[in-house]
Amino acid sequence: MDIDFDEQHGAFVREAHSLSKDFQLVEATVKEAPQMAGEEGKGGQMLVIEGVELGLRGVKPSAGIVELARVFGER
């Protein structure tokens, strides 16, 4: 994960890779963290990592990433 900062000091993911043969990284982003109800001021940031597990039974790799994600979500 390579995280950098822009001119306004906002963090962003420059590059991200999965080192696991069983997990395919789809997206990595830095987002505003949710705040508790009633809190004021600027909240923090959080790193959001999205991906899919590879090798799901019953799904051929040729089915595509959307089908892999659908089956993974049903697990």
MOPAC internal coordinates of N, CA, C and O (Angstrom, degrees):
PM7 1SCF
backbone

  N    0.0000 0     0.00 0     0.00 0    0    0    0
  C    1.4354 1     0.00 0     0.00 0    1    0    0
  C    1.5222 1   107.17 1     0.00 0    2    1    0
  O    1.2310 1   120.81 1   -55.34 1    3    2    1
  N    1.3197 1   116.05 1   124.66 1    3    2    1
  C    1.4609 1   122.15 1   177.04 1    5    3    2
  C    1.5230 1   107.59 1  -116.13 1    6    5    3
  O    1.2310 1   120.43 1   -72.17 1    7    6    5
  N    1.3300 1   116.79 1   107.83 1    7    6    5
  C    1.4643 1   122.36 1  -179.06 1    9    7    6
  C    1.5223 1   107.98 1  -107.55 1   10    9    7
  O    1.2310 1   120.91 1   -45.16 1   11   10    9
  N    1.3274 1   115.87 1   134.84 1   11   10    9
  C    1.4605 1   121.67 1  -178.89 1   13   11   10
  C    1.5260 1   108.85 1  -130.21 1   14   13   11
  O    1.2310 1   120.44 1    -1.78 1   15   14   13
  N    1.3342 1   116.77 1   178.22 1   15   14   13
  C    1.4619 1   121.97 1  -178.81 1   17   15   14
  C    1.5235 1   109.76 1  -128.14 1   18   17   15
  O    1.2310 1   120.74 1   -38.03 1   19   18   17
  N    1.3491 1   116.19 1   141.97 1   19   18   17
  C    1.4596 1   120.87 1   177.26 1   21   19   18
  C    1.5308 1   110.07 1   -87.21 1   22   21   19
  O    1.2310 1   120.59 1     3.99 1   23   22   21
  N    1.3424 1   116.48 1  -176.01 1   23   22   21
  C    1.4656 1   121.48 1  -177.06 1   25   23   22
  C    1.5313 1   113.05 1   -62.33 1   26   25   23
  O    1.2310 1   120.21 1   152.53 1   27   26   25
  N    1.3392 1   117.20 1   -27.47 1   27   26   25
  C    1.4754 1   121.47 1   179.75 1   29   27   26
  C    1.5289 1   111.28 1   -91.51 1   30   29   27
  O    1.2310 1   120.14 1  -166.13 1   31   30   29
  N    1.3341 1   117.34 1    13.87 1   31   30   29
  C    1.4649 1   124.32 1   178.61 1   33   31   30
  C    1.5308 1   112.57 1    67.87 1   34   33   31
  O    1.2310 1   120.20 1  -157.42 1   35   34   33
  N    1.3198 1   117.23 1    22.58 1   35   34   33
  C    1.4660 1   120.66 1   175.52 1   37   35   34
  C    1.5221 1   109.72 1   -87.38 1   38   37   35
  O    1.2310 1   120.56 1   -45.15 1   39   38   37
  N    1.3111 1   116.54 1   134.85 1   39   38   37
  C    1.4660 1   121.57 1  -179.43 1   41   39   38
  C    1.5244 1   110.45 1   -80.20 1   42   41   39
  O    1.2310 1   121.06 1   -34.14 1   43   42   41
  N    1.3336 1   115.59 1   145.86 1   43   42   41
  C    1.4602 1   121.33 1   173.70 1   45   43   42
  C    1.5254 1   108.84 1  -149.18 1   46   45   43
  O    1.2310 1   121.04 1   -23.88 1   47   46   45
  N    1.3210 1   115.62 1   156.12 1   47   46   45
  C    1.4633 1   121.47 1   179.68 1   49   47   46
  C    1.5228 1   107.67 1   -88.55 1   50   49   47
  O    1.2310 1   121.16 1   -63.07 1   51   50   49
  N    1.3052 1   115.38 1   116.93 1   51   50   49
  C    1.4649 1   120.91 1   179.06 1   53   51   50
  C    1.5312 1   110.11 1   -80.67 1   54   53   51
  O    1.2310 1   120.42 1   136.25 1   55   54   53
  N    1.3268 1   116.80 1   -43.75 1   55   54   53
  C    1.4556 1   122.46 1  -178.58 1   57   55   54
  C    1.5232 1   109.72 1  -151.35 1   58   57   55
  O    1.2310 1   120.71 1   -33.79 1   59   58   57
  N    1.3290 1   116.25 1   146.21 1   59   58   57
  C    1.4681 1   120.08 1   176.82 1   61   59   58
  C    1.5188 1   109.26 1  -150.18 1   62   61   59
  O    1.2310 1   120.87 1   -40.26 1   63   62   61
  N    1.3121 1   115.94 1   139.74 1   63   62   61
  C    1.4628 1   121.81 1   179.57 1   65   63   62
  C    1.5201 1   109.17 1  -141.22 1   66   65   63
  O    1.2310 1   120.93 1   -31.75 1   67   66   65
  N    1.3075 1   115.83 1   148.25 1   67   66   65
  C    1.4597 1   120.91 1   173.87 1   69   67   66
  C    1.5216 1   108.34 1   -92.26 1   70   69   67
  O    1.2310 1   120.49 1   -45.35 1   71   70   69
  N    1.3244 1   116.67 1   134.65 1   71   70   69
  C    1.4570 1   121.21 1   176.84 1   73   71   70
  C    1.5236 1   112.05 1   -94.76 1   74   73   71
  O    1.2310 1   120.46 1   176.98 1   75   74   73
  N    1.3255 1   116.73 1    -3.02 1   75   74   73
  C    1.4597 1   121.79 1  -179.00 1   77   75   74
  C    1.5165 1   110.57 1   -93.56 1   78   77   75
  O    1.2310 1   120.32 1   -42.86 1   79   78   77
  N    1.3209 1   117.00 1   137.14 1   79   78   77
  C    1.4674 1   120.08 1   176.23 1   81   79   78
  C    1.5241 1   111.45 1   -74.90 1   82   81   79
  O    1.2310 1   119.76 1   168.00 1   83   82   81
  N    1.3322 1   118.06 1   -12.00 1   83   82   81
  C    1.4589 1   122.27 1  -177.07 1   85   83   82
  C    1.5248 1   113.87 1  -103.32 1   86   85   83
  O    1.2310 1   119.97 1  -176.39 1   87   86   85
  N    1.3389 1   117.66 1     3.61 1   87   86   85
  C    1.4612 1   120.41 1  -177.73 1   89   87   86
  C    1.5215 1   109.16 1  -137.94 1   90   89   87
  O    1.2310 1   120.87 1   -54.56 1   91   90   89
  N    1.3385 1   115.95 1   125.44 1   91   90   89
  C    1.4565 1   121.54 1   178.17 1   93   91   90
  C    1.5181 1   108.88 1  -103.76 1   94   93   91
  O    1.2310 1   120.41 1   -62.40 1   95   94   93
  N    1.3078 1   116.82 1   117.60 1   95   94   93
  C    1.4583 1   122.16 1   178.01 1   97   95   94
  C    1.5210 1   108.89 1   -72.23 1   98   97   95
  O    1.2310 1   120.42 1   -51.22 1   99   98   97
  N    1.3355 1   116.80 1   128.78 1   99   98   97
  C    1.4572 1   121.84 1   179.15 1  101   99   98
  C    1.5236 1   109.99 1  -102.52 1  102  101   99
  O    1.2310 1   120.21 1   136.52 1  103  102  101
  N    1.3342 1   117.20 1   -43.48 1  103  102  101
  C    1.4545 1   120.91 1  -177.39 1  105  103  102
  C    1.5257 1   110.13 1  -157.78 1  106  105  103
  O    1.2310 1   121.19 1   -34.54 1  107  106  105
  N    1.3152 1   115.33 1   145.46 1  107  106  105
  C    1.4647 1   121.81 1   173.47 1  109  107  106
  C    1.5269 1   106.84 1  -137.16 1  110  109  107
  O    1.2310 1   120.44 1   -55.72 1  111  110  109
  N    1.3273 1   116.77 1   124.28 1  111  110  109
  C    1.4562 1   121.45 1  -178.03 1  113  111  110
  C    1.5255 1   110.42 1  -138.91 1  114  113  111
  O    1.2310 1   121.23 1   -20.49 1  115  114  113
  N    1.3228 1   115.26 1   159.51 1  115  114  113
  C    1.4542 1   121.87 1   172.48 1  117  115  114
  C    1.5206 1   106.47 1  -106.84 1  118  117  115
  O    1.2310 1   120.67 1   -55.56 1  119  118  117
  N    1.3299 1   116.33 1   124.44 1  119  118  117
  C    1.4643 1   121.74 1  -178.07 1  121  119  118
  C    1.5195 1   110.28 1  -127.91 1  122  121  119
  O    1.2310 1   121.29 1   -15.10 1  123  122  121
  N    1.3387 1   115.14 1   164.90 1  123  122  121
  C    1.4632 1   119.93 1   174.15 1  125  123  122
  C    1.5236 1   108.80 1   -67.94 1  126  125  123
  O    1.2310 1   120.63 1   -46.90 1  127  126  125
  N    1.3058 1   116.39 1   133.10 1  127  126  125
  C    1.4577 1   120.94 1   178.18 1  129  127  126
  C    1.5243 1   109.28 1   -75.45 1  130  129  127
  O    1.2310 1   120.28 1   -35.75 1  131  130  129
  N    1.3268 1   117.07 1   144.25 1  131  130  129
  C    1.4646 1   118.85 1   177.20 1  133  131  130
  C    1.5288 1   110.68 1   -65.75 1  134  133  131
  O    1.2310 1   121.07 1   -31.66 1  135  134  133
  N    1.3371 1   115.56 1   148.34 1  135  134  133
  C    1.4636 1   120.92 1   178.74 1  137  135  134
  C    1.5242 1   109.45 1  -105.24 1  138  137  135
  O    1.2310 1   121.34 1   -25.81 1  139  138  137
  N    1.2959 1   115.04 1   154.19 1  139  138  137
  C    1.4516 1   120.68 1   175.75 1  141  139  138
  C    1.5257 1   108.99 1   -70.61 1  142  141  139
  O    1.2310 1   119.99 1   -31.38 1  143  142  141
  N    1.3093 1   117.63 1   148.62 1  143  142  141
  C    1.4699 1   122.14 1   179.66 1  145  143  142
  C    1.5162 1   110.35 1   -57.43 1  146  145  143
  O    1.2310 1   120.54 1   -47.33 1  147  146  145
  N    1.3144 1   116.57 1   132.67 1  147  146  145
  C    1.4603 1   121.19 1   176.87 1  149  147  146
  C    1.5110 1   114.61 1    89.81 1  150  149  147
  O    1.2310 1   119.47 1   170.66 1  151  150  149
  N    1.3279 1   118.61 1    -9.34 1  151  150  149
  C    1.4614 1   120.40 1   179.30 1  153  151  150
  C    1.5236 1   109.55 1   -81.60 1  154  153  151
  O    1.2310 1   121.06 1   -35.69 1  155  154  153
  N    1.3242 1   115.58 1   144.31 1  155  154  153
  C    1.4615 1   120.79 1   178.22 1  157  155  154
  C    1.5232 1   109.63 1  -113.15 1  158  157  155
  O    1.2310 1   121.31 1   -14.27 1  159  158  157
  N    1.3163 1   115.11 1   165.73 1  159  158  157
  C    1.4617 1   119.96 1   178.70 1  161  159  158
  C    1.5090 1   111.55 1    95.19 1  162  161  159
  O    1.2310 1   121.78 1    -5.76 1  163  162  161
  N    1.3098 1   114.20 1   174.24 1  163  162  161
  C    1.4569 1   120.36 1  -178.60 1  165  163  162
  C    1.5205 1   110.01 1   -79.47 1  166  165  163
  O    1.2310 1   121.01 1   -48.77 1  167  166  165
  N    1.3144 1   115.68 1   131.23 1  167  166  165
  C    1.4574 1   120.53 1   178.49 1  169  167  166
  C    1.5162 1   111.27 1   -79.58 1  170  169  167
  O    1.2310 1   120.92 1    -2.54 1  171  170  169
  N    1.2833 1   115.85 1   177.46 1  171  170  169
  C    1.4600 1   121.34 1   178.79 1  173  171  170
  C    1.5084 1   111.72 1   -83.76 1  174  173  171
  O    1.2310 1   121.27 1    11.11 1  175  174  173
  N    1.3060 1   115.19 1  -168.89 1  175  174  173
  C    1.4473 1   121.16 1   178.03 1  177  175  174
  C    1.5172 1   109.34 1  -118.65 1  178  177  175
  O    1.2310 1   121.13 1   -22.91 1  179  178  177
  N    1.3281 1   115.45 1   157.09 1  179  178  177
  C    1.4600 1   119.83 1   177.40 1  181  179  178
  C    1.5181 1   109.31 1  -136.22 1  182  181  179
  O    1.2310 1   120.98 1   -30.26 1  183  182  181
  N    1.3150 1   115.74 1   149.74 1  183  182  181
  C    1.4514 1   122.75 1   176.80 1  185  183  182
  C    1.5236 1   107.51 1   -93.13 1  186  185  183
  O    1.2310 1   120.54 1   -55.45 1  187  186  185
  N    1.3292 1   116.58 1   124.55 1  187  186  185
  C    1.4576 1   122.15 1  -179.96 1  189  187  186
  C    1.5256 1   107.89 1  -110.35 1  190  189  187
  O    1.2310 1   120.48 1   -58.80 1  191  190  189
  N    1.3254 1   116.69 1   121.20 1  191  190  189
  C    1.4615 1   122.13 1   179.86 1  193  191  190
  C    1.5182 1   107.91 1  -116.36 1  194  193  191
  O    1.2310 1   120.66 1   -55.89 1  195  194  193
  N    1.3410 1   116.35 1   124.11 1  195  194  193
  C    1.4546 1   121.49 1   179.28 1  197  195  194
  C    1.5165 1   109.33 1  -120.91 1  198  197  195
  O    1.2310 1   120.86 1   -38.51 1  199  198  197
  N    1.3198 1   115.97 1   141.49 1  199  198  197
  C    1.4579 1   120.23 1   179.48 1  201  199  198
  C    1.5045 1   110.83 1  -169.03 1  202  201  199
  O    1.2310 1   121.36 1     2.96 1  203  202  201
  N    1.3178 1   115.01 1  -177.04 1  203  202  201
  C    1.4644 1   120.99 1   179.05 1  205  203  202
  C    1.5207 1   109.22 1  -132.29 1  206  205  203
  O    1.2310 1   122.00 1   -31.71 1  207  206  205
  N    1.3180 1   113.79 1   148.29 1  207  206  205
  C    1.4514 1   120.74 1   175.59 1  209  207  206
  C    1.5167 1   107.52 1   -80.26 1  210  209  207
  O    1.2310 1   120.26 1   -45.53 1  211  210  209
  N    1.3230 1   117.10 1   134.47 1  211  210  209
  C    1.4560 1   120.82 1  -179.91 1  213  211  210
  C    1.5221 1   110.83 1   -89.37 1  214  213  211
  O    1.2310 1   121.03 1   -19.61 1  215  214  213
  N    1.2896 1   115.63 1   160.39 1  215  214  213
  C    1.4489 1   120.51 1   175.39 1  217  215  214
  C    1.5227 1   113.76 1    76.50 1  218  217  215
  O    1.2310 1   119.53 1  -147.92 1  219  218  217
  N    1.3250 1   118.49 1    32.08 1  219  218  217
  C    1.4597 1   120.34 1   177.99 1  221  219  218
  C    1.5195 1   109.54 1   -70.46 1  222  221  219
  O    1.2310 1   120.39 1   -47.52 1  223  222  221
  N    1.2998 1   116.86 1   132.48 1  223  222  221
  C    1.4657 1   121.48 1  -179.15 1  225  223  222
  C    1.5175 1   110.86 1   -63.37 1  226  225  223
  O    1.2310 1   121.25 1   -43.23 1  227  226  225
  N    1.3125 1   115.21 1   136.77 1  227  226  225
  C    1.4518 1   120.53 1   176.17 1  229  227  226
  C    1.5196 1   114.25 1    86.63 1  230  229  227
  O    1.2310 1   119.83 1  -179.56 1  231  230  229
  N    1.3233 1   117.93 1     0.44 1  231  230  229
  C    1.4609 1   120.58 1   178.90 1  233  231  230
  C    1.5289 1   108.61 1  -124.12 1  234  233  231
  O    1.2310 1   120.92 1   -58.11 1  235  234  233
  N    1.3173 1   115.84 1   121.89 1  235  234  233
  C    1.4545 1   120.01 1   177.64 1  237  235  234
  C    1.5272 1   109.04 1   -79.07 1  238  237  235
  O    1.2310 1   119.86 1   -37.88 1  239  238  237
  N    1.3243 1   117.87 1   142.12 1  239  238  237
  C    1.4668 1   119.86 1   178.14 1  241  239  238
  C    1.5303 1   112.98 1   -55.23 1  242  241  239
  O    1.2310 1   120.14 1   150.85 1  243  242  241
  N    1.3261 1   117.33 1   -29.15 1  243  242  241
  C    1.4605 1   120.74 1  -179.84 1  245  243  242
  C    1.5313 1   112.31 1   -69.43 1  246  245  243
  O    1.2310 1   119.79 1   168.49 1  247  246  245
  N    1.3477 1   118.01 1   -11.51 1  247  246  245
  C    1.4721 1   121.41 1   179.38 1  249  247  246
  C    1.5222 1   111.33 1   -67.92 1  250  249  247
  O    1.2310 1   120.29 1   157.50 1  251  250  249
  N    1.3159 1   117.06 1   -22.50 1  251  250  249
  C    1.4625 1   120.74 1   177.19 1  253  251  250
  C    1.5156 1   112.72 1    98.68 1  254  253  251
  O    1.2310 1   121.90 1   -14.75 1  255  254  253
  N    1.3057 1   113.97 1   165.25 1  255  254  253
  C    1.4640 1   120.96 1  -174.25 1  257  255  254
  C    1.5249 1   112.59 1   -69.52 1  258  257  255
  O    1.2310 1   119.90 1   148.92 1  259  258  257
  N    1.3301 1   117.80 1   -31.08 1  259  258  257
  C    1.4667 1   120.50 1   179.85 1  261  259  258
  C    1.5293 1   109.90 1   -65.16 1  262  261  259
  O    1.2310 1   120.37 1   136.61 1  263  262  261
  N    1.3268 1   116.90 1   -43.39 1  263  262  261
  C    1.4731 1   120.55 1   178.61 1  265  263  262
  C    1.5220 1   110.67 1   -67.33 1  266  265  263
  O    1.2310 1   119.97 1   140.15 1  267  266  265
  N    1.3327 1   117.67 1   -39.85 1  267  266  265
  C    1.4640 1   120.45 1   176.21 1  269  267  266
  C    1.5298 1   110.63 1   -59.97 1  270  269  267
  O    1.2310 1   120.43 1   136.55 1  271  270  269
  N    1.3246 1   116.78 1   -43.45 1  271  270  269
  C    1.4643 1   121.09 1   179.66 1  273  271  270
  C    1.5242 1   111.08 1   -65.42 1  274  273  271
  O    1.2310 1   120.14 1   140.63 1  275  274  273
  N    1.3357 1   117.33 1   -39.37 1  275  274  273
  C    1.4664 1   120.86 1   179.42 1  277  275  274
  C    1.5299 1   110.30 1   -62.41 1  278  277  275
  O    1.2310 1   120.31 1   131.82 1  279  278  277
  N    1.3291 1   117.01 1   -48.18 1  279  278  277
  C    1.4669 1   121.09 1  -178.40 1  281  279  278
  C    1.5237 1   109.79 1   -65.46 1  282  281  279
  O    1.2310 1   119.93 1   138.61 1  283  282  281
  N    1.3274 1   117.74 1   -41.39 1  283  282  281
  C    1.4506 1   121.09 1   177.91 1  285  283  282
  C    1.5223 1   110.84 1   -60.18 1  286  285  283
  O    1.2310 1   120.55 1   138.44 1  287  286  285
  N    1.3456 1   116.56 1   -41.56 1  287  286  285
  C    1.4628 1   121.32 1   179.04 1  289  287  286
  C    1.5175 1   113.04 1   -64.11 1  290  289  287
  O    1.2310 1   120.32 1   150.52 1  291  290  289
  N    1.3208 1   116.99 1   -29.48 1  291  290  289
  C    1.4682 1   121.09 1   179.47 1  293  291  290
  C    1.5224 1   112.28 1   -79.81 1  294  293  291
  O    1.2310 1   119.99 1   163.64 1  295  294  293
  N    1.3129 1   117.63 1   -16.36 1  295  294  293
  C    1.4727 1   121.02 1  -179.83 1  297  295  294
  C    1.4421 1   109.39 1   -67.38 1  298  297  295
  O    1.2310 1   120.10 1   180.00 1  299  298  297

